[in-house]
Amino acid sequence: MPANTLIPLKEWLDRTALIGRTRSVTLKELDAAIGDYEKSPSDSAKTSVVAAFLKWKSENGGESGWRSSSRNQSKPVGAFTRLQALLAGDDDAAFGIAAPGQQAHHRHARLGVLYLFSQMSVSTNVFGMLLDTASGVASGAFNFNLSASTMLDSTAS
């Protein structure tokens, strides 16, 4: 039996639902594979989930495009992103964090870092000013070079 569990089917359906949009055939296949895994967790059931997930990903942007799917926007982490992590073994158990106290501590530490970065705002004013100035200087030097060589060409004729 696999070491980790996947997202429960009801939670999966809730997190990937979109109002006014029906589920595609490949998404329904993934739903069914997750439901089968939930009923009877086994390596073969997990392989079916992986196959259905790969098929869904290929139809929704490939290796990286699927992350921006409108169905992957639930908070704090998209359902498809979470499924990817669980299938890859990218969870606490995969990292050898077995004690419940450690799991909670590490999970809260990760959430704290995510919260910190989610509340940051980056001002591009200074950077933008420097970039615009450098661009303007380079553009002016290029234009000066063109006008000076045009003048030299016209006086040589």
Residue frames as a rotation matrix with the C-alpha (Angstrom) as fourth column:
MET 1
0.583 0.812 0.000 0.00
0.812 -0.583 0.000 0.00
0.000 0.000 -1.000 0.00
PRO 2
0.060 -0.564 0.824 1.32
0.445 -0.723 -0.528 3.51
0.894 0.398 0.207 -0.82
ALA 3
-0.583 -0.419 -0.696 2.77
0.799 -0.139 -0.585 5.51
0.149 -0.897 0.416 2.06
ASN 4
-0.926 0.214 -0.310 0.82
-0.099 -0.933 -0.347 8.70
-0.363 -0.291 0.885 1.44
THR 5
-0.115 0.950 0.290 -2.81
0.793 0.264 -0.549 9.42
-0.598 0.167 -0.784 0.81
LEU 6
-0.732 -0.059 0.679 -4.30
0.570 -0.599 0.563 11.68
0.374 0.798 0.472 -1.81
ILE 7
-0.855 0.497 0.147 -6.86
-0.519 -0.815 -0.258 14.45
-0.008 -0.297 0.955 -1.57
PRO 8
-0.564 0.730 0.388 -10.27
0.316 0.624 -0.715 13.02
-0.763 -0.281 -0.582 -0.51
LEU 9
-0.612 0.315 0.726 -12.67
0.782 0.103 0.614 12.90
0.119 0.944 -0.309 -3.48
LYS 10
0.491 0.862 -0.124 -15.25
0.871 -0.484 0.085 15.27
0.013 -0.150 -0.989 -1.97
GLU 11
0.353 -0.460 -0.815 -12.57
0.214 -0.808 0.548 17.87
-0.911 -0.368 -0.186 -1.19
TRP 12
-0.698 -0.638 0.326 -11.08
0.410 0.017 0.912 17.37
-0.587 0.770 0.250 -4.67
LEU 13
-0.228 0.708 0.669 -14.44
0.941 -0.016 0.337 17.95
0.249 0.707 -0.662 -6.36
ASP 14
0.706 0.499 -0.502 -15.11
0.645 -0.745 0.168 21.05
-0.291 -0.442 -0.848 -4.22
ARG 15
0.142 -0.764 -0.629 -11.66
0.139 -0.614 0.777 22.55
-0.980 -0.198 0.019 -4.83
THR 16
-0.835 -0.500 0.228 -11.73
0.259 0.008 0.966 21.97
-0.485 0.866 0.123 -8.59
ALA 17
0.036 0.935 0.352 -15.33
0.956 0.071 -0.285 23.04
-0.292 0.346 -0.892 -9.22
LEU 18
-0.965 -0.206 -0.160 -16.06
0.148 -0.938 0.312 26.14
-0.215 0.278 0.936 -11.29
ILE 19
-0.143 0.970 -0.196 -19.47
0.177 -0.170 -0.970 27.77
-0.974 -0.173 -0.147 -11.36
GLY 20
0.560 0.522 -0.644 -21.02
-0.504 -0.402 -0.764 27.58
-0.657 0.753 0.038 -14.81
ARG 21
-0.085 -0.642 -0.762 -18.39
-0.975 0.211 -0.069 25.24
0.205 0.737 -0.644 -16.26
THR 22
0.922 0.386 0.036 -18.72
-0.388 0.914 0.122 21.52
0.014 -0.126 0.992 -16.82
ARG 23
0.185 -0.867 0.463 -15.90
-0.470 0.336 0.817 19.07
-0.863 -0.368 -0.345 -16.18
SER 24
0.032 -0.274 -0.961 -14.00
-0.992 0.112 -0.065 17.79
0.125 0.955 -0.268 -19.20
VAL 25
0.818 0.247 -0.520 -13.78
-0.286 0.958 0.005 14.11
0.499 0.145 0.854 -20.06
THR 26
-0.041 -0.922 -0.386 -10.16
0.206 0.370 -0.906 13.93
0.978 -0.117 0.174 -18.88
LEU 27
-0.600 -0.124 0.791 -11.03
-0.660 -0.482 -0.576 15.66
0.453 -0.867 0.208 -15.61
LYS 28
0.492 0.829 0.267 -13.86
-0.862 0.422 0.280 13.21
0.120 -0.368 0.922 -15.04
GLU 29
0.592 -0.378 -0.711 -11.38
0.075 0.905 -0.419 10.38
0.802 0.194 0.565 -15.65
LEU 30
-0.545 -0.816 0.194 -9.08
-0.064 -0.191 -0.980 11.91
0.836 -0.546 0.052 -13.04
ASP 31
-0.167 0.596 0.785 -12.03
-0.961 -0.275 0.005 12.26
0.219 -0.754 0.619 -10.63
ALA 32
0.798 0.518 -0.306 -12.86
-0.478 0.855 0.201 8.59
0.366 -0.014 0.930 -11.12
ALA 33
0.170 -0.827 -0.536 -9.23
0.231 0.563 -0.794 7.53
0.958 0.011 0.287 -10.58
ILE 34
-0.674 -0.369 0.640 -9.04
-0.467 -0.459 -0.756 9.54
0.572 -0.808 0.137 -7.34
GLY 35
0.234 0.855 0.463 -12.35
-0.965 0.146 0.219 7.99
0.120 -0.498 0.859 -6.22
ASP 36
0.743 -0.023 -0.669 -11.05
-0.104 0.983 -0.150 4.49
0.661 0.181 0.728 -6.99
TYR 37
-0.330 -0.938 -0.109 -7.86
0.100 0.080 -0.992 5.22
0.939 -0.338 0.068 -5.06
GLU 38
-0.455 0.221 0.863 -9.88
-0.822 -0.478 -0.311 6.49
0.344 -0.850 0.399 -2.09
LYS 39
0.638 0.769 0.044 -11.99
-0.743 0.600 0.297 3.31
0.202 -0.222 0.954 -2.05
SER 40
0.926 -0.354 0.132 -9.03
0.315 0.917 0.245 0.98
-0.208 -0.185 0.961 -2.40
PRO 41
0.642 -0.737 -0.212 -5.58
-0.741 -0.667 0.075 2.57
-0.197 0.109 -0.974 -1.97
SER 42
0.618 -0.510 0.598 -3.05
0.425 0.857 0.293 0.48
-0.661 0.073 0.747 -3.86
ASP 43
-0.406 -0.857 -0.318 -0.07
0.056 -0.371 0.927 0.99
-0.912 0.359 0.198 -6.11
SER 44
-0.663 0.200 0.721 -2.13
0.746 0.254 0.615 0.13
-0.061 0.946 -0.318 -9.21
ALA 45
0.486 0.873 -0.047 -4.83
0.872 -0.488 -0.036 2.64
-0.054 -0.024 -0.998 -8.21
LYS 46
0.373 -0.444 -0.815 -2.15
0.132 -0.844 0.520 5.27
-0.918 -0.301 -0.256 -7.66
THR 47
-0.716 -0.626 0.307 -0.69
0.342 0.068 0.937 4.47
-0.608 0.776 0.166 -11.10
SER 48
-0.127 0.775 0.619 -4.15
0.982 0.012 0.187 5.09
0.138 0.631 -0.763 -12.58
VAL 49
0.727 0.333 -0.601 -4.30
0.490 -0.865 0.113 8.48
-0.482 -0.376 -0.791 -10.84
VAL 50
-0.172 -0.884 -0.435 -0.84
0.060 -0.450 0.891 9.36
-0.983 0.127 0.130 -12.19
ALA 51
-0.712 -0.080 0.697 -1.84
0.660 0.260 0.704 8.36
-0.238 0.962 -0.132 -15.73
ALA 52
0.306 0.912 0.274 -5.11
0.943 -0.330 0.046 10.33
0.132 0.244 -0.961 -15.58
PHE 53
0.601 -0.145 -0.786 -3.29
0.303 -0.869 0.392 13.34
-0.739 -0.474 -0.479 -14.11
LEU 54
-0.528 -0.849 -0.031 -0.62
0.219 -0.171 0.961 13.27
-0.821 0.500 0.276 -16.84
LYS 55
-0.442 0.467 0.766 -3.36
0.892 0.139 0.431 13.10
0.095 0.873 -0.478 -19.48
TRP 56
0.665 0.707 -0.239 -5.18
0.737 -0.674 0.056 16.05
-0.121 -0.214 -0.969 -17.90
LYS 57
0.228 -0.663 -0.713 -1.92
0.167 -0.694 0.700 18.05
-0.959 -0.279 -0.048 -17.66
SER 58
-0.703 -0.544 0.458 -1.09
0.508 0.066 0.859 17.44
-0.498 0.836 0.230 -21.34
GLU 59
-0.120 0.756 0.644 -4.51
0.922 -0.156 0.354 18.80
0.368 0.636 -0.678 -22.35
ASN 60
0.863 0.488 -0.130 -4.18
0.493 -0.759 0.425 21.84
0.109 -0.431 -0.896 -20.05
GLY 61
0.869 -0.490 0.067 -0.88
-0.486 -0.871 -0.077 23.45
0.096 0.034 -0.995 -20.91
GLY 62
0.454 -0.743 -0.492 1.68
0.070 0.580 -0.812 20.67
0.888 0.334 0.315 -20.62
GLU 63
-0.103 -0.642 -0.759 4.49
0.773 0.429 -0.467 20.60
0.626 -0.635 0.453 -18.06
SER 64
-0.850 -0.292 -0.437 4.07
0.517 -0.621 -0.589 24.12
-0.100 -0.727 0.679 -16.69
GLY 65
-0.782 0.555 0.284 0.93
-0.262 -0.706 0.658 25.62
0.565 0.441 0.698 -18.25
TRP 66
-0.076 0.805 -0.588 -1.45
0.469 0.550 0.691 23.48
0.880 -0.223 -0.420 -16.19
ARG 67
-0.578 -0.215 -0.787 -0.48
0.816 -0.160 -0.556 25.38
-0.006 -0.963 0.268 -13.04
SER 68
-0.952 0.211 -0.222 -2.34
-0.196 -0.977 -0.090 28.46
-0.236 -0.042 0.971 -14.29
SER 69
-0.611 0.787 -0.090 -5.55
0.429 0.424 0.797 26.53
0.665 0.448 -0.597 -14.94
SER 70
-0.314 0.581 0.751 -8.60
-0.636 -0.716 0.288 28.24
0.705 -0.387 0.594 -13.48
ARG 71
0.715 0.577 -0.394 -9.39
-0.141 0.671 0.727 25.00
0.684 -0.465 0.562 -11.64
ASN 72
0.146 -0.766 -0.626 -6.00
0.819 0.449 -0.358 25.18
0.555 -0.460 0.693 -9.86
GLN 73
-0.354 -0.286 0.890 -6.63
0.003 -0.953 -0.305 28.47
0.935 -0.105 0.338 -8.08
SER 74
0.726 0.640 -0.250 -8.04
0.236 0.108 0.966 27.29
0.645 -0.761 -0.073 -4.74
LYS 75
0.123 -0.657 0.744 -6.34
-0.686 -0.598 -0.414 28.61
0.717 -0.459 -0.525 -1.60
PRO 76
0.548 -0.688 -0.476 -3.82
-0.342 -0.703 0.623 28.22
-0.764 -0.179 -0.621 -0.04
VAL 77
-0.677 -0.729 -0.102 -2.46
-0.427 0.277 0.861 25.87
-0.599 0.627 -0.499 -2.73
GLY 78
-0.064 0.670 -0.739 -4.25
-0.992 0.035 0.118 24.79
0.105 0.741 0.663 -5.88
ALA 79
0.601 0.412 0.685 -5.76
-0.540 0.841 -0.031 21.30
-0.589 -0.352 0.727 -5.83
PHE 80
0.954 -0.270 -0.127 -3.76
0.051 0.568 -0.822 20.18
0.294 0.778 0.556 -8.87
THR 81
0.125 -0.941 0.313 -0.54
-0.603 -0.323 -0.729 21.56
0.788 -0.097 -0.609 -7.37
ARG 82
0.025 -0.042 0.999 -1.27
-0.959 0.282 0.036 19.67
-0.283 -0.958 -0.033 -4.16
LEU 83
0.898 0.329 0.293 -2.04
-0.228 0.916 -0.331 16.48
-0.377 0.230 0.897 -6.09
GLN 84
0.658 -0.729 -0.190 1.25
-0.187 0.087 -0.978 16.85
0.730 0.679 -0.079 -7.96
ALA 85
-0.147 -0.733 0.664 3.12
-0.886 -0.200 -0.417 17.15
0.439 -0.650 -0.621 -4.64
LEU 86
0.292 0.329 0.898 1.36
-0.769 0.639 0.015 14.13
-0.569 -0.695 0.440 -3.15
LEU 87
0.995 0.097 -0.003 1.99
-0.077 0.766 -0.638 11.98
-0.060 0.635 0.770 -6.22
ALA 88
0.419 -0.908 -0.015 5.67
-0.238 -0.094 -0.967 12.99
0.876 0.409 -0.255 -6.27
GLY 89
0.404 -0.244 -0.882 6.05
0.807 0.548 0.218 12.18
0.430 -0.800 0.419 -2.56
ASP 90
-0.553 -0.587 0.592 6.73
0.314 -0.805 -0.504 15.84
0.772 -0.093 0.629 -1.82
ASP 91
0.557 0.728 0.400 5.10
-0.210 -0.343 0.916 15.88
0.804 -0.594 -0.039 1.61
ASP 92
0.347 -0.426 0.835 6.21
-0.933 -0.243 0.264 15.58
0.090 -0.871 -0.482 5.24
ALA 93
0.756 -0.026 0.655 6.33
-0.212 0.936 0.281 11.78
-0.620 -0.351 0.702 5.24
ALA 94
0.871 -0.444 0.209 8.53
0.380 0.342 -0.859 11.76
0.310 0.828 0.467 2.13
PHE 95
0.281 -0.792 0.542 11.03
-0.388 -0.610 -0.691 13.99
0.878 -0.017 -0.479 3.93
GLY 96
-0.297 -0.427 -0.854 11.16
0.470 0.713 -0.520 11.69
0.831 -0.556 -0.012 6.95
ILE 97
-0.782 0.146 0.606 9.21
-0.534 -0.659 -0.529 14.00
0.322 -0.738 0.593 9.28
ALA 98
-0.504 0.547 -0.669 7.26
0.258 0.834 0.488 11.33
0.824 0.074 -0.561 11.08
ALA 99
-0.701 0.229 -0.676 6.48
0.695 0.006 -0.719 12.74
-0.161 -0.973 -0.164 14.52
PRO 100
0.253 0.905 0.342 3.12
0.930 -0.324 0.171 14.57
0.266 0.275 -0.924 14.61
GLY 101
0.607 -0.064 -0.792 4.66
0.427 -0.814 0.393 17.49
-0.670 -0.577 -0.467 16.51
GLN 102
-0.504 -0.854 -0.130 7.37
0.249 -0.288 0.925 17.86
-0.827 0.434 0.358 13.90
GLN 103
-0.459 0.397 0.795 4.87
0.883 0.108 0.456 17.72
0.096 0.911 -0.400 11.06
ALA 104
0.640 0.759 -0.122 2.81
0.769 -0.631 0.103 20.52
0.001 -0.160 -0.987 12.55
HIS 105
0.334 -0.596 -0.730 5.92
0.232 -0.699 0.676 22.60
-0.913 -0.396 -0.095 13.27
HIS 106
-0.707 -0.658 0.260 7.31
0.378 -0.041 0.925 22.22
-0.598 0.752 0.278 9.75
ARG 107
-0.159 0.742 0.651 3.93
0.963 -0.029 0.268 22.82
0.218 0.670 -0.710 8.15
HIS 108
0.764 0.456 -0.457 3.46
0.579 -0.796 0.173 26.02
-0.285 -0.397 -0.872 10.17
ALA 109
-0.075 -0.870 -0.487 6.99
0.200 -0.492 0.848 27.16
-0.977 -0.034 0.211 9.33
ARG 110
-0.734 -0.161 0.660 6.32
0.656 0.083 0.750 26.68
-0.176 0.983 0.045 5.61
LEU 111
0.271 0.914 0.302 3.00
0.929 -0.330 0.166 28.50
0.252 0.235 -0.939 5.88
GLY 112
0.554 -0.141 -0.821 4.73
0.424 -0.801 0.423 31.34
-0.717 -0.582 -0.384 7.70
VAL 113
-0.577 -0.812 -0.092 7.25
0.257 -0.287 0.923 31.74
-0.775 0.509 0.375 4.91
LEU 114
-0.516 0.468 0.717 4.48
0.834 0.082 0.546 31.61
0.197 0.880 -0.432 2.30
TYR 115
0.583 0.759 -0.290 2.50
0.809 -0.575 0.119 34.22
-0.076 -0.304 -0.949 4.22
LEU 116
0.105 -0.645 -0.757 5.57
0.313 -0.701 0.641 36.46
-0.944 -0.304 0.129 4.49
PHE 117
-0.848 -0.497 0.182 6.18
0.297 -0.161 0.941 36.37
-0.439 0.852 0.285 0.76
SER 118
-0.243 0.828 0.506 2.49
0.936 0.063 0.346 36.74
0.255 0.558 -0.790 -0.10
GLN 119
0.666 0.517 -0.537 2.31
0.678 -0.719 0.149 40.00
-0.309 -0.464 -0.830 1.88
MET 120
-0.316 -0.860 -0.400 5.38
0.470 -0.508 0.721 41.53
-0.824 0.040 0.565 0.24
SER 121
0.876 0.440 0.197 5.09
0.383 -0.387 -0.839 44.17
-0.293 0.810 -0.507 -2.40
VAL 122
-0.179 -0.972 0.152 7.95
0.836 -0.068 0.544 45.11
-0.519 0.224 0.825 -4.64
SER 123
0.704 0.337 -0.625 8.25
0.043 -0.899 -0.436 48.68
-0.709 0.279 -0.647 -5.79
THR 124
0.246 -0.607 0.755 9.85
0.945 0.322 -0.049 49.02
-0.214 0.726 0.653 -9.18
ASN 125
0.977 0.195 -0.090 10.13
0.175 -0.965 -0.196 52.79
-0.125 0.176 -0.976 -8.95
VAL 126
0.399 -0.898 -0.184 13.87
-0.549 -0.395 0.736 52.95
-0.734 -0.193 -0.651 -8.27
PHE 127
-0.304 -0.501 0.811 14.68
0.312 0.752 0.581 49.96
-0.900 0.430 -0.072 -10.48
GLY 128
0.442 0.572 0.691 12.40
0.849 -0.020 -0.528 51.26
-0.288 0.820 -0.494 -13.22
MET 129
0.919 -0.149 -0.365 14.00
-0.178 -0.983 -0.046 54.69
-0.352 0.107 -0.930 -13.02
LEU 130
-0.019 -0.997 0.077 17.49
-0.428 0.078 0.900 53.20
-0.903 -0.015 -0.428 -13.35
LEU 131
-0.240 -0.011 0.971 16.40
0.643 0.747 0.168 50.97
-0.727 0.664 -0.172 -16.21
ASP 132
0.760 0.577 0.298 14.70
0.617 -0.497 -0.611 53.86
-0.204 0.648 -0.734 -18.03
THR 133
0.694 -0.575 -0.433 17.75
-0.451 -0.816 0.362 56.08
-0.561 -0.056 -0.826 -17.52
ALA 134
-0.306 -0.845 0.438 20.11
-0.121 0.491 0.863 53.42
-0.944 0.211 -0.253 -18.82
SER 135
0.038 0.420 0.907 17.83
0.862 0.445 -0.242 52.78
-0.505 0.791 -0.345 -21.77
GLY 136
0.930 0.344 -0.132 17.61
0.258 -0.864 -0.432 56.50
-0.263 0.368 -0.892 -22.51
VAL 137
0.314 -0.898 -0.309 21.37
-0.544 -0.437 0.716 56.97
-0.778 -0.057 -0.626 -22.35
ALA 138
-0.442 -0.472 0.763 21.98
0.274 0.738 0.616 53.97
-0.854 0.481 -0.197 -24.62
SER 139
0.363 0.673 0.644 19.31
0.865 0.015 -0.502 55.14
-0.347 0.740 -0.577 -27.04
GLY 140
0.907 -0.058 -0.418 20.70
-0.111 -0.989 -0.103 58.68
-0.407 0.139 -0.903 -27.07
ALA 141
-0.067 -0.997 -0.021 24.24
-0.426 0.010 0.904 57.44
-0.902 0.070 -0.426 -27.66
PHE 142
-0.308 0.011 0.951 23.03
0.660 0.723 0.206 55.22
-0.685 0.691 -0.230 -30.48
ASN 143
0.711 0.641 0.289 21.08
0.666 -0.484 -0.567 58.07
-0.224 0.596 -0.771 -32.10
PHE 144
0.651 -0.557 -0.515 24.07
-0.400 -0.829 0.392 60.41
-0.645 -0.049 -0.762 -31.71
ASN 145
-0.359 -0.812 0.460 26.30
-0.019 0.499 0.867 57.85
-0.933 0.303 -0.194 -33.39
LEU 146
0.008 0.444 0.896 23.86
0.905 0.377 -0.195 57.53
-0.425 0.813 -0.399 -36.30
SER 147
0.918 0.391 -0.065 23.45
0.334 -0.852 -0.402 61.29
-0.213 0.348 -0.913 -36.77
ALA 148
0.355 -0.864 -0.357 27.21
-0.455 -0.493 0.741 61.90
-0.816 -0.101 -0.569 -36.54
SER 149
-0.504 -0.561 0.657 28.00
0.288 0.607 0.740 59.25
-0.814 0.562 -0.144 -39.15
THR 150
0.377 0.687 0.621 25.20
0.881 -0.059 -0.469 60.57
-0.285 0.724 -0.628 -41.39
MET 151
0.888 -0.093 -0.450 26.70
-0.117 -0.993 -0.027 64.03
-0.444 0.077 -0.893 -41.17
LEU 152
-0.105 -0.994 0.013 30.17
-0.351 0.049 0.935 62.68
-0.931 0.094 -0.354 -41.98
ASP 153
-0.305 0.057 0.951 28.79
0.710 0.678 0.187 60.73
-0.634 0.732 -0.247 -44.93
SER 154
0.701 0.658 0.275 26.95
0.678 -0.496 -0.542 63.78
-0.221 0.566 -0.794 -46.30
THR 155
0.714 -0.499 -0.491 30.03
-0.409 -0.866 0.287 66.08
-0.569 -0.004 -0.823 -46.01
ALA 156
-0.284 -0.857 0.429 32.28
-0.049 0.460 0.886 63.50
-0.958 0.230 -0.173 -47.65
SER 157
0.113 0.405 0.907 30.08
0.835 0.456 -0.308 63.38
-0.538 0.792 -0.287 -50.78
